[in-house]
Amino acid sequence: RFKITLAARRSRAKKVMILEQERLRATELESANKALQIRVAVLEAEQKQWNVVKEAQALRIARLEAELAHARELIKERE
């Protein structure tokens, strides 16, 4: 009977220890998840900024190409 009692105590203690480890791991995973969510938000904001820059550059390229085409026409007219 004493051995059974000791075995039951060890079993309960082991179960409590495993549950505590699982709680710690869950807390660590939640923290990691929050950090990753923040990182995703930062990267999405940066992506939006780069898209604005990309659009501005595309407009500038189009304007410069139009100026170049116009300059070529003027050169042809003078020849």
Residue pairs with C-beta under 8 A, 6 or more apart in sequence:
none
